Each structure stands twice: as structure tokens, then as C-alpha cells.
């Protein structure tokens, strides 16, 4: 029996993944990102599970850490897939964002080389959201079958 876990919320996905069988598939349909910690925990579990990841919609910000943690041969993309990258940032007590250059460099270094090269060719990780989709994305990750 194939089981599919849809990632819209990291918390819900982590709970579902805990009960998923080894033949499950993780399908990212809409993830705006969020705090890095929960995504690292989720994708670490996915990596250990052996499950395939289907990116089937927006996977933005911290969601893109899936590329660093799950082996590339277990990731595929649909025509709806969009990966969104930006520089790492934190929020101070007043709710203001501030740059985290060292974290940005660490994240960039962790991405697979083709993704890293694509980001660098567009000026690197900045506050601007870079969107990798369509043919450019399909040149890096295979289309899901």
C-alpha cells in the first residue's frame, strides 16, 4: 500500500511521517517555508526513511533544505514545482528582520552543486526571492513519473 504525506505544514507532516510506511511518498504541494529547525528535523526523518520526495508546488525558503538533506535521486519535480531561495535571516525582539550572512553561506554550500551554481549565476542569496521552476528546474531534477 502506498501512502502519501502532503507537506503544507511542517508540524502536520512530521506527525504523519512518524506513522508512514517505508513505501510512502512525501509530496510537497505548498510550503511557504518558516523556521529552519522543524524543516531540518522533518527532512532528516525523510532521508532516513528512504521515501521519495515529490515537489508538486511551491517549496519556498526553509522548505528548500530538502535539497540538502534528501539524496537527489529520491527527489522529483512536477510541472507545478517552484523552488524559492533567499538569504538567511532572523527576527529581533521588535519583529524586524536582519541578515545572517554566515548562515546564508552555510545553506548555499549545503545545496547540491547544480542548485548552488544556479543561485550564484543569479547573484547569490540576497533578500530577493529567486524562483527556480520550469525547464531550469527540470534540468536539475527529473520530472516525476
Backbone bond lengths (Angstrom), bond angles and torsions (degrees), N, CA, C in turn:
res aa  C-N    CA-C-N  psi(-1)  N-CA   C-N-CA  omega(-1)  CA-C   N-CA-C  phi
1 X - - - 1.453 - - 1.519 109.37 -
2 X 1.294 117.58 127.44 1.456 121.94 179.41 1.511 109.09 -91.48
3 X 1.305 115.35 133.72 1.455 120.58 -179.58 1.515 108.59 -119.23
4 X 1.315 116.98 134.74 1.455 122.04 -178.58 1.512 108.92 -114.22
5 X 1.323 116.65 131.25 1.454 122.40 176.26 1.521 106.70 -110.55
6 X 1.335 117.18 119.30 1.456 121.32 179.53 1.519 109.35 -90.45
7 X 1.319 117.40 128.95 1.459 121.42 -179.80 1.521 109.60 -97.89
8 X 1.301 115.87 104.10 1.456 123.02 169.69 1.516 107.31 -116.87
9 X 1.301 114.87 -38.04 1.458 122.20 179.32 1.519 107.64 -125.71
10 X 1.319 117.09 130.30 1.455 120.78 -179.60 1.523 110.81 -61.00
11 X 1.312 118.20 -40.69 1.456 121.59 -178.27 1.522 111.10 -62.99
12 X 1.310 117.05 -47.60 1.461 121.15 179.13 1.519 109.85 -64.02
13 X 1.319 117.65 -43.80 1.455 121.24 -179.05 1.518 111.44 -62.07
14 X 1.313 117.38 -41.26 1.457 120.61 179.51 1.528 110.50 -63.31
15 X 1.308 117.61 -41.02 1.460 121.12 178.93 1.529 110.67 -65.35
16 X 1.323 117.32 -43.20 1.457 120.73 178.80 1.521 111.03 -66.68
17 X 1.316 117.09 -40.25 1.446 121.49 -178.46 1.521 110.73 -62.62
18 X 1.309 117.49 -34.26 1.460 121.04 -179.58 1.524 111.05 -59.85
19 X 1.332 117.36 -27.51 1.459 120.49 -178.74 1.531 112.70 -106.30
20 X 1.333 118.03 2.85 1.463 121.19 -176.17 1.524 111.02 -78.18
21 X 1.309 115.64 148.58 1.460 120.39 177.36 1.523 110.18 -81.98
22 X 1.328 116.07 168.94 1.464 121.21 -177.48 1.521 112.30 -65.85
23 X 1.317 118.76 -17.29 1.456 119.89 -178.94 1.529 111.54 -95.46
24 X 1.311 116.77 10.48 1.459 120.94 -178.81 1.519 111.07 -71.04
25 X 1.291 113.79 162.73 1.457 122.12 177.09 1.522 106.46 -126.92
26 X 1.305 115.99 137.76 1.453 121.37 176.35 1.522 106.52 -97.91
27 X 1.317 117.19 124.74 1.462 121.66 -178.83 1.522 108.17 -117.46
28 X 1.315 116.39 114.01 1.457 121.72 177.97 1.524 107.01 -89.38
29 X 1.336 115.85 112.38 1.463 119.72 -176.15 1.521 112.95 -107.79
30 X 1.326 116.55 -23.62 1.465 119.38 179.41 1.520 108.37 -171.46
31 X 1.313 116.52 102.36 1.458 119.71 178.24 1.525 109.54 -132.74
32 X 1.338 116.33 113.46 1.451 119.83 178.68 1.533 112.92 -78.98
33 X 1.317 116.69 -1.87 1.456 120.33 -177.49 1.507 110.48 95.55
34 X 1.313 116.20 -150.77 1.451 120.76 -177.82 1.515 110.09 142.17
35 X 1.300 115.37 -152.12 1.472 120.55 -179.72 1.522 110.24 -67.30
36 X 1.309 116.22 140.19 1.460 122.38 -174.89 1.530 111.98 -67.10
37 X 1.323 118.17 -42.34 1.464 121.84 -174.20 1.515 114.77 -51.69
38 X 1.326 118.91 -53.07 1.469 119.40 179.72 1.529 113.68 -61.32
39 X 1.329 117.52 -34.59 1.460 119.94 177.91 1.527 110.61 -68.63
40 X 1.332 117.25 -40.73 1.463 119.93 177.59 1.526 110.69 -60.76
41 X 1.327 116.81 -43.50 1.466 120.85 178.86 1.529 111.10 -63.49
42 X 1.321 116.91 -46.81 1.464 120.97 -179.41 1.521 111.26 -61.15
43 X 1.317 117.75 -50.82 1.457 120.25 -174.91 1.525 111.79 -72.85
44 X 1.324 118.00 -23.67 1.457 120.76 172.15 1.528 109.35 -65.98
45 X 1.325 116.47 -42.18 1.472 120.75 176.78 1.524 111.09 -64.78
46 X 1.309 116.48 -40.48 1.466 120.47 178.68 1.523 109.63 -62.31
47 X 1.321 116.66 -44.66 1.473 120.72 179.52 1.529 109.86 -58.22
48 X 1.315 116.80 -46.74 1.460 121.19 -178.51 1.523 112.56 -67.83
49 X 1.317 117.71 -28.11 1.468 121.88 -176.22 1.527 112.94 -74.30
50 X 1.320 116.98 -24.55 1.460 120.29 -175.37 1.511 113.51 83.75
51 X 1.316 117.84 4.62 1.454 121.87 -177.70 1.524 112.11 -73.46
52 X 1.306 114.23 153.75 1.454 121.70 176.98 1.526 108.77 -86.61
53 X 1.324 116.63 147.58 1.467 122.31 177.06 1.517 108.46 -112.73
54 X 1.333 115.45 124.86 1.454 122.90 176.01 1.525 106.97 -108.14
55 X 1.314 116.77 117.06 1.462 120.25 176.07 1.523 106.00 -93.64
56 X 1.348 114.76 112.79 1.465 121.55 -169.53 1.528 111.27 -127.39
57 X 1.306 116.61 32.36 1.458 121.72 -179.06 1.514 108.35 169.09
58 X 1.320 117.36 -164.78 1.461 120.32 -179.44 1.533 112.71 -65.93
59 X 1.297 115.80 129.10 1.471 124.38 174.09 1.527 104.00 -128.63
60 X 1.317 115.88 95.41 1.455 121.22 -170.32 1.518 111.85 -110.40
61 X 1.322 114.98 153.48 1.452 122.52 170.17 1.528 111.54 57.16
62 X 1.327 118.33 -122.58 1.465 122.08 -176.20 1.521 112.61 -61.33
63 X 1.311 118.28 -24.27 1.467 121.66 177.90 1.527 110.83 -59.43
64 X 1.329 117.76 -31.98 1.464 120.75 -177.24 1.526 112.43 -67.42
65 X 1.328 117.57 -8.75 1.463 120.20 176.01 1.525 111.33 -62.92
66 X 1.324 117.14 -16.18 1.465 120.64 174.70 1.528 110.17 -54.84
67 X 1.324 116.95 -33.74 1.461 121.43 -178.32 1.519 111.77 -66.91
68 X 1.327 116.63 -27.42 1.458 122.08 -178.62 1.523 112.56 -86.73
69 X 1.312 117.18 -25.17 1.460 120.39 -171.97 1.526 114.94 -105.76
70 X 1.309 117.60 -29.84 1.464 121.06 -178.81 1.528 107.90 -101.78
71 X 1.333 117.32 132.49 1.471 119.01 -179.93 1.536 111.92 -55.63
72 X 1.309 115.74 138.09 1.457 121.91 -176.66 1.515 114.38 -56.04
73 X 1.320 117.85 -32.08 1.467 120.01 -179.72 1.526 112.55 -70.92
74 X 1.333 116.61 -9.06 1.463 120.62 176.79 1.524 112.33 -106.14
75 X 1.334 117.12 12.18 1.470 122.24 178.50 1.520 108.37 -116.99
76 X 1.330 115.70 134.25 1.460 120.17 171.84 1.528 108.02 -136.62
77 X 1.320 116.17 163.19 1.466 121.63 -176.58 1.524 110.22 -127.90
78 X 1.329 115.94 149.04 1.459 121.35 173.94 1.525 108.40 -100.46
79 X 1.313 116.70 179.43 1.463 120.84 177.69 1.526 111.94 -66.62
80 X 1.333 116.89 -20.81 1.470 120.97 -179.78 1.528 113.01 -87.36
81 X 1.315 117.81 -7.47 1.469 121.92 -175.46 1.525 111.68 -65.65
82 X 1.325 115.08 137.45 1.460 122.98 175.02 1.522 106.85 -142.91
83 X 1.323 116.33 127.43 1.463 121.00 175.27 1.523 107.74 -107.18
84 X 1.326 116.50 132.06 1.468 121.04 -178.84 1.512 111.35 -120.40
85 X 1.327 116.44 125.14 1.463 122.87 -175.62 1.525 110.83 -119.64
86 X 1.323 116.54 142.14 1.466 122.17 171.59 1.514 108.49 -152.71
87 X 1.313 116.57 169.45 1.459 121.64 179.81 1.526 110.56 -65.27
88 X 1.319 115.10 151.14 1.463 120.61 176.61 1.521 109.02 -66.97
89 X 1.324 114.76 145.31 1.455 119.65 179.13 1.524 109.13 -151.58
90 X 1.297 114.82 157.69 1.459 122.27 176.98 1.518 108.38 -126.56
91 X 1.315 115.03 170.71 1.457 121.30 -179.22 1.526 108.57 -118.82
92 X 1.333 116.21 131.80 1.469 119.03 177.98 1.530 110.17 -84.56
93 X 1.305 116.72 -179.40 1.472 121.44 -176.40 1.523 113.48 -64.61
94 X 1.321 116.93 -21.67 1.467 120.87 177.20 1.534 112.21 -89.18
95 X 1.334 116.77 2.80 1.456 120.28 178.96 1.513 114.43 84.40
96 X 1.337 117.23 12.03 1.466 121.01 179.67 1.526 109.76 -91.75
97 X 1.333 115.21 140.08 1.457 120.65 177.35 1.527 109.76 -81.45
98 X 1.321 115.67 145.87 1.457 120.27 171.97 1.529 109.09 -140.83
99 X 1.317 115.01 149.92 1.465 121.61 -175.36 1.524 111.59 -70.28
100 X 1.324 114.85 148.92 1.467 123.72 175.39 1.532 107.65 -125.92
101 X 1.363 116.83 78.03 1.474 119.59 -173.62 1.530 114.51 -58.99
102 X 1.330 117.93 -38.12 1.466 119.63 -179.51 1.524 110.32 -66.46
103 X 1.314 117.07 -40.13 1.464 120.94 178.17 1.526 110.30 -66.10
104 X 1.320 116.89 -38.68 1.473 119.96 178.07 1.516 110.73 -60.96
105 X 1.317 116.82 -43.32 1.468 120.76 178.78 1.520 111.38 -64.36
106 X 1.326 117.32 -40.25 1.468 121.05 179.11 1.529 111.04 -65.12
107 X 1.321 116.51 -42.41 1.465 120.50 179.31 1.525 109.70 -64.83
108 X 1.318 116.98 -46.61 1.461 120.78 179.98 1.525 110.62 -58.70
109 X 1.319 117.01 -44.09 1.467 121.15 -179.39 1.526 112.01 -64.50
110 X 1.324 117.57 -27.32 1.469 121.44 -178.08 1.526 113.14 -80.37
111 X 1.330 117.96 -20.95 1.460 120.04 179.25 1.528 109.59 -67.94
112 X 1.325 117.59 152.14 1.470 119.88 174.25 1.534 110.34 -60.02
113 X 1.321 116.58 150.77 1.470 122.14 -174.91 1.522 114.07 -50.91
114 X 1.337 121.02 -45.25 1.472 119.05 -179.12 1.534 112.97 -62.42
115 X 1.325 116.54 -35.57 1.470 120.72 178.30 1.524 109.38 -70.74
116 X 1.319 115.74 -45.58 1.472 121.47 177.94 1.524 110.33 -57.34
117 X 1.331 117.10 -45.35 1.470 121.03 179.72 1.520 111.28 -63.35
118 X 1.340 116.77 -41.17 1.467 120.95 178.96 1.528 109.97 -61.57
119 X 1.318 116.99 -45.02 1.471 121.11 179.87 1.528 110.06 -63.37
120 X 1.301 116.90 -46.91 1.481 120.41 -179.72 1.525 111.34 -61.89
121 X 1.334 117.14 -36.56 1.468 120.17 -179.03 1.531 111.73 -67.91
122 X 1.307 116.95 -13.09 1.468 122.02 178.46 1.520 112.30 -110.60
123 X 1.318 116.89 19.68 1.455 121.17 174.50 1.518 115.34 99.35
124 X 1.323 117.87 1.85 1.463 121.06 177.98 1.520 112.63 84.41
125 X 1.317 114.82 -175.50 1.458 121.04 -179.88 1.527 109.64 -80.50
126 X 1.305 115.53 118.64 1.458 122.30 178.34 1.532 107.54 -132.21
127 X 1.311 117.02 -171.49 1.462 120.21 177.21 1.525 111.89 -70.99
128 X 1.328 116.60 -16.77 1.466 121.73 178.82 1.533 109.79 -77.94
129 X 1.317 117.71 136.86 1.457 122.59 179.17 1.526 109.88 -79.79
130 X 1.330 115.99 122.41 1.460 122.12 175.90 1.517 108.28 -97.73
131 X 1.328 117.71 129.87 1.462 121.64 -177.58 1.522 110.50 -110.98
132 X 1.322 115.72 121.07 1.458 123.40 177.01 1.529 107.07 -105.58
133 X 1.335 116.34 117.99 1.463 120.23 -175.73 1.517 109.67 -155.80
134 X 1.318 115.40 179.29 1.461 121.39 174.46 1.508 114.27 58.42
135 X 1.322 114.93 -139.85 1.470 121.14 -176.75 1.517 112.59 -61.74
136 X 1.329 116.37 -36.66 1.469 118.53 179.55 1.525 111.04 -62.74
137 X 1.317 116.74 -41.35 1.463 121.03 178.42 1.527 110.48 -68.76
138 X 1.326 116.71 -43.29 1.464 120.93 -179.73 1.528 112.31 -66.02
139 X 1.329 117.33 -19.62 1.464 120.25 175.92 1.533 111.10 -75.70
140 X 1.332 116.53 -17.93 1.466 121.16 -178.65 1.529 110.99 -102.32
141 X 1.331 116.82 -43.20 1.471 122.23 -178.85 1.517 108.95 -120.81
142 X 1.332 116.58 142.57 1.470 118.69 -178.31 1.523 112.28 -70.73
143 X 1.319 114.91 153.64 1.467 120.62 172.97 1.527 107.94 -70.26
144 X 1.309 115.77 143.77 1.466 121.07 178.57 1.520 109.11 -70.63
145 X 1.291 115.66 145.35 1.482 121.49 178.32 1.498 109.32 -111.90
